[in-house]
Amino acid sequence: MLIKEAQQQVDRWIKSYGVRYFNELTNMALLTEEVGELARIVARRYGEQSEKESDKNKGLSDEMADVLWVLICLANQTGVDLTEALEKNIEKKTHRDRERHQQNPKLS
């Protein structure tokens, strides 16, 4: 699925099942919450903390998809074309960081 298609599909779902988008501030809070849930799993599964029994059945991919869902909602309601935004961001990073990471001894 292309990013544009994902934005369209989320928009159709919201209009069919979600009644309307939550306002931007609510969605920002939801995005923060979803990123926190993702961080919890990553920290416990890949970091030093032990994983709680209640977290063992939570899927990393599902939590990432929750983050993506809310991000797409925010993009849709604020008129951001995520395909265009990502392309511009990759171009910016390529120009800015063309040699920076390759010359970083910490990454060798």
LUMPA-889109 format. One record per residue (C-alpha): x, y, z. Coordinates in steps of 0.02 Angstrom, whole numbers, padded with zeros to 5 digits, always signed. Layout:
% residues N
XYZ ...
***
This chain:
% residues 108
+00000+00000+00000 +00064+00172-00044 +00064+00309+00087 -00066+00406-00014 -00177+00252-00017 -00156+00232+00171 -00210+00413+00197 -00362+00384+00087 -00407+00220+00173 -00396+00297+00347 -00503+00443+00289 -00635+00323+00220 -00634+00224+00383 -00654+00381+00488 -00799+00441+00382 -00882+00269+00380 -00854+00208+00558 -00774+00344+00661 -00908+00478+00635 -00773+00614+00624 -00592+00646+00664 -00551+00686+00844 -00484+00864+00853 -00300+00893+00824 -00257+00914+01008 -00344+00751+01052 -00254+00661+00912 -00087+00734+00969 -00121+00665+01143 -00169+00497+01068 -00010+00495+00963 +00093+00527+01118 +00001+00386+01208 +00030+00265+01064 +00215+00310+01052 +00226+00277+01239 +00149+00105+01219 +00273+00066+01080 +00417+00131+01187 +00364+00021+01332 +00371-00136+01227 +00538-00090+01146 +00615-00044+01314 +00561-00205+01396 +00588-00322+01250 +00754-00252+01188 +00816-00148+01335 +00870-00191+01511 +00699-00196+01593 +00614-00363+01613 +00456-00386+01514 +00296-00392+01615 +00183-00541+01586 +00046-00423+01526 +00161-00354+01390 +00221-00520+01320 +00072-00542+01205 +00076-00364+01138 +00136-00355+00960 +00269-00232+00911 +00195-00219+00735 +00022-00181+00804 +00090-00042+00915 +00185+00031+00766 +00026+00024+00663 -00067+00117+00802 +00064+00256+00794 +00051+00262+00605 -00140+00268+00612 -00145+00420+00725 -00006+00506+00626 -00106+00480+00467 -00261+00551+00552 -00163+00707+00600 -00094+00723+00423 -00266+00705+00347 -00349+00833+00457 -00209+00961+00437 -00191+00939+00249 -00018+00859+00250 +00024+00746+00103 +00137+00620+00191 +00212+00556+00028 +00269+00731-00018 +00325+00767+00160 +00428+00608+00170 +00508+00638+00000 +00559+00814+00053 +00622+00749+00220 +00731+00616+00136 +00801+00749+00019 +00838+00863+00168 +00925+00725+00265 +01024+00669+00112 +01088+00845+00082 +01122+00883+00265 +01192+00714+00317 +01275+00655+00156 +01442+00627+00241 +01403+00655+00425 +01357+00476+00472 +01493+00396+00366 +01622+00499+00457 +01554+00460+00629 +01676+00342+00717 +01538+00290+00837 +01449+00204+00693 +01599+00105+00631 
***
